[in-house]
Amino acid sequence: MNDLRDMRLFPLSIYAGATGNVLASITATWFINGWYEELWLLWLWAVGLVGLNILPVVLLRWFDPRLKDTPPIGQMNFFRDQHRFATWVYAVAAGNMFFWIVTAWVTFSFSKDIQTLGLLLIMALVITTFPAWIRSRCKSR
């Protein structure tokens, strides 16, 4: 994995796992923002949640003696191989999650109703699964 274009080779389960993670983060942010609106909590929440998502990768990399036995991208599994991607993939994923957490916080600062949550979840679903849609569309041609 040397190139951003390699991400198009991920199995659909990788996209599903990443999208589920983003949707869960947005929902959790909705709850947290409903209790406290202080700006300092946004930064603590965003950095903490991204850190919690990266922690398993760090630990698995630390303790996996077969780290170099990485399957081809198309055969990777979201749970089994989550720590075997190139380091830059985690930077992109962390940035994406940070973006959605901050976007959710700002959005919920204006409106905390369930319709706003639903709309933001739909937007995140469409945007984060877009590469998978493009991939499946290209395969069908």
C-alpha positions as CSV (number, residue, x, y, z in Angstrom):
1,M,0.0,0.0,0.0
2,N,2.0,2.9,-1.3
3,D,-0.7,5.1,-2.8
4,L,-4.0,6.6,-1.8
5,R,-5.5,4.8,-4.9
6,D,-4.8,1.5,-3.2
7,M,-7.7,2.2,-0.9
8,R,-10.0,1.3,-3.7
9,L,-8.8,-2.3,-3.4
10,F,-10.1,-2.8,0.1
11,P,-12.8,-5.4,0.5
12,L,-16.3,-4.1,1.2
13,S,-16.1,-5.3,4.8
14,I,-13.3,-2.7,5.4
15,Y,-15.5,0.1,4.1
16,A,-18.4,-1.2,6.2
17,G,-16.3,-1.4,9.4
18,A,-14.9,2.1,8.9
19,T,-18.4,3.5,8.1
20,G,-19.9,1.9,11.1
21,N,-17.1,3.4,13.2
22,V,-17.9,6.9,11.9
23,L,-21.6,6.5,12.4
24,A,-21.1,5.2,16.0
25,S,-18.8,8.2,16.7
26,I,-21.4,10.7,15.3
27,T,-24.1,9.1,17.5
28,A,-21.9,9.1,20.6
29,T,-21.0,12.8,19.8
30,W,-24.7,13.6,19.7
31,F,-25.2,12.2,23.2
32,I,-22.1,13.9,24.6
33,N,-23.0,17.3,23.0
34,G,-26.5,16.9,24.5
35,W,-25.0,16.9,28.0
36,Y,-22.2,19.4,27.7
37,E,-21.5,22.1,25.1
38,E,-18.2,23.5,26.3
39,L,-15.6,23.9,23.5
40,W,-12.8,22.4,25.5
41,L,-14.8,19.1,25.7
42,L,-15.0,18.9,21.9
43,W,-11.2,18.8,21.7
44,L,-10.9,16.3,24.6
45,W,-13.7,14.2,23.0
46,A,-12.4,14.3,19.5
47,V,-8.7,13.6,20.4
48,G,-9.7,11.0,22.9
49,L,-12.1,9.1,20.6
50,V,-9.6,9.1,17.7
51,G,-6.9,7.9,20.2
52,L,-9.2,5.1,21.4
53,N,-9.7,4.0,17.8
54,I,-5.9,4.0,17.1
55,L,-5.0,2.2,20.4
56,P,-5.9,-1.3,19.3
57,V,-3.8,-0.9,16.2
58,V,-0.8,0.3,18.2
59,L,-1.2,-2.6,20.7
60,L,-1.7,-5.2,17.9
61,R,1.3,-4.0,16.0
62,W,3.4,-4.1,19.2
63,F,2.4,-7.7,20.0
64,D,2.0,-9.3,16.5
65,P,5.2,-11.2,15.6
66,R,3.8,-11.9,12.1
67,L,3.2,-8.3,11.1
68,K,5.0,-8.7,7.8
69,D,2.7,-11.6,6.8
70,T,0.2,-9.2,5.4
71,P,-2.3,-10.6,2.9
72,P,-3.0,-8.8,-0.4
73,I,-5.3,-5.7,0.1
74,G,-8.2,-7.4,-1.5
75,Q,-8.1,-10.3,1.0
76,M,-7.8,-8.2,4.1
77,N,-10.4,-8.6,6.9
78,F,-11.5,-5.7,9.0
79,F,-11.0,-7.4,12.4
80,R,-8.1,-9.8,11.6
81,D,-6.0,-7.3,9.7
82,Q,-6.9,-4.0,11.1
83,H,-3.3,-3.4,12.3
84,R,-1.6,-4.5,9.1
85,F,-2.5,-1.5,6.8
86,A,0.2,1.0,5.9
87,T,0.7,3.7,8.6
88,W,-0.6,6.5,6.3
89,V,-4.0,4.6,6.1
90,Y,-4.5,5.2,9.9
91,A,-3.6,8.9,9.5
92,V,-6.3,9.2,6.8
93,A,-8.8,7.3,8.9
94,A,-8.0,9.3,12.0
95,G,-8.4,12.6,10.0
96,N,-11.7,11.4,8.6
97,M,-13.0,10.4,12.0
98,F,-11.8,13.8,13.5
99,F,-13.6,15.6,10.7
100,W,-16.9,13.8,11.4
101,I,-16.7,14.3,15.2
102,V,-16.0,18.1,14.8
103,T,-18.7,18.4,12.1
104,A,-21.2,16.6,14.3
105,W,-20.3,18.7,17.3
106,V,-20.8,21.9,15.4
107,T,-24.0,20.7,13.8
108,F,-25.4,19.6,17.1
109,S,-24.5,22.9,18.7
110,F,-27.1,24.4,16.4
111,S,-29.7,21.6,16.5
112,K,-29.8,18.6,18.8
113,D,-33.0,17.0,17.5
114,I,-33.2,13.5,16.3
115,Q,-33.9,14.6,12.7
116,T,-30.5,16.4,12.6
117,L,-28.8,13.3,13.9
118,G,-30.5,11.2,11.2
119,L,-29.6,13.6,8.5
120,L,-26.0,13.8,9.5
121,L,-25.8,10.0,9.7
122,I,-27.3,9.7,6.2
123,M,-24.7,12.2,4.9
124,A,-21.9,10.4,6.6
125,L,-23.1,7.0,5.3
126,V,-23.2,8.3,1.7
127,I,-19.9,10.1,1.9
128,T,-17.9,7.5,3.7
129,T,-19.2,4.6,1.5
130,F,-18.7,6.6,-1.7
131,P,-15.4,4.9,-2.6
132,A,-17.1,1.5,-2.3
133,W,-19.9,2.7,-4.6
134,I,-17.5,3.8,-7.2
135,R,-15.6,0.5,-7.0
136,S,-18.8,-1.6,-7.4
137,R,-19.9,0.6,-10.3
138,C,-16.6,0.2,-12.1
139,K,-16.7,-3.6,-11.6
140,S,-20.1,-3.8,-13.1
141,R,-18.9,-2.3,-16.4
